Amino acid sequence: MSSKFFRLLFLISLFFLLPAGGAQAGEPQIVGEAAVLMDLDTGRFLYEKNADRAMFPASTTKILTALVAVQNGRDRLDERVVMSEGAISAGGSAIWPTPDEEFSLWELLWSVILVSANDAATAVAEHVHGSVEEFAAAMNAQAWRLGAHNSHFVNPHGLHDERQYTTARDLALIARAALAQPLIREMAATKTYQLTRADPDALSFLVNHNKLLWRYEGAIGLKTGYTVPSGQCLVSAAERNGRTVLAVVLKSEGTNIWTDSAALLDYGHNRFRSLVPVREGDEICSVPVVFGSGKAVLRAGSGVTHVVPVDDPAPVRWQLRLERELIAPLGAGERVGTLVVHCGDEEIGQVPVLVAPPSPACRVRPGGTERGWCSEGSFC
């Protein structure tokens, strides 16, 4: 094989145009002071308004509370939790426990997500990490790991504290991680839940505060919030036609919190579409093998998903970068390079390039490694 021919194999660019969609729609007009819209699968932000402005999160804080609790107490959900005096006196939204009343950690999490119970959130924090302070430290550590670097938390419930703040972007990152937890996703999408309590007059029938579950097609959660300083807040998500979009609206006013959120969700579903230029296992090309009598078929070791406006023709370019000469024998599944995928001028992903299993036409000499032959599982 000539060196010139081999060098050509290092850069293979493939261009193609995808069909355009409908006419472009304008961005939604949001009353809320800060907002973002995210494509949940890719994590791509589709809309931003004051996305990095520090805001008070109110009870949207409880998304992170549930995430920390599930990650640290996944095997402890049946544990019984005795309500402390500190939990009972938390104030605000509550399930109104009696002194020393017991709940399972599972029941407390339902109370946190559906009715935003501050007493339940405090009890969760105390049970999982021993104190509100230690739990808040775990919340901050988790937020940092998720890339939410402009947030700080001092309590698990979101009652107003000047030291507790977040941003619309950070809250979206936290919410995306929370929805990746099946338990949280189930709770957030549930309209009602029945607690078991000894006192027949105690609050036991929980109704989710998120009205979008009744009003918006495909709504799957996630969490409301309100204090006077924070205004109306909502983190919402909706799934349609295999795509899920996530909206965060902070410091909206009155019923605008619902129209703001619905407008963002509509925008995400109607204005954007998924683009899948590469799927795992896709055949990329066939490449001659040095000292071999056949060609190695190269396949994508993973896929790439991107989101583009519906009216964007989305020109996609692939670049195959081989890491070395392909010399026999080559083992099936062996990584030999990287496929770099661009959409327009933007790089949207890098995919490992693997050697596919040999075809039946490949001449095989069991155990042989002589020139022109290959061993089982290798390309000739």
PEGI-V982958 format. One record per run of one state. SS is the DSSP state (2 for helix, 1 for strand, 0 for the rest). FROM is the first residue (numbers start at 1). TO is the last residue. If there is no record, write none. Layout:
ss: <SS & SS>
from: <FROM & FROM>
to: <TO & TO>
//
This chain:
ss: <0 & 2 & 0 & 1 & 0 & 1 & 0 & 1 & 0 & 1 & 0 & 2 & 0 & 1 & 0 & 2 & 0 & 1 & 2 & 0 & 2 & 0 & 2 & 0 & 1 & 0 & 1 & 0 & 2 & 0 & 2 & 0 & 1 & 0 & 1 & 0 & 2 & 0 & 1 & 0 & 1 & 0 & 1 & 0 & 2 & 1 & 0 & 1 & 0 & 1 & 0 & 1 & 0 & 1 & 0 & 1 & 0 & 1 & 0 & 1 & 0 & 1 & 0 & 1 & 0 & 1 & 0 & 1 & 0 & 1 & 0>
from: <1 & 3 & 10 & 13 & 17 & 34 & 40 & 45 & 50 & 55 & 56 & 58 & 77 & 80 & 83 & 85 & 89 & 102 & 105 & 116 & 118 & 130 & 132 & 146 & 152 & 153 & 165 & 167 & 168 & 180 & 182 & 189 & 192 & 195 & 205 & 208 & 212 & 216 & 219 & 228 & 231 & 241 & 243 & 253 & 256 & 272 & 279 & 283 & 289 & 290 & 291 & 295 & 301 & 304 & 310 & 316 & 323 & 327 & 328 & 330 & 332 & 335 & 344 & 346 & 356 & 364 & 365 & 374 & 375 & 378 & 380>
to: <2 & 9 & 12 & 16 & 33 & 39 & 44 & 49 & 54 & 55 & 57 & 76 & 79 & 82 & 84 & 88 & 101 & 104 & 115 & 117 & 129 & 131 & 145 & 151 & 152 & 164 & 166 & 167 & 179 & 181 & 188 & 191 & 194 & 204 & 207 & 211 & 215 & 218 & 227 & 230 & 240 & 242 & 252 & 255 & 271 & 278 & 282 & 288 & 289 & 290 & 294 & 300 & 303 & 309 & 315 & 322 & 326 & 327 & 329 & 331 & 334 & 343 & 345 & 355 & 363 & 364 & 373 & 374 & 377 & 379 & 380>
//
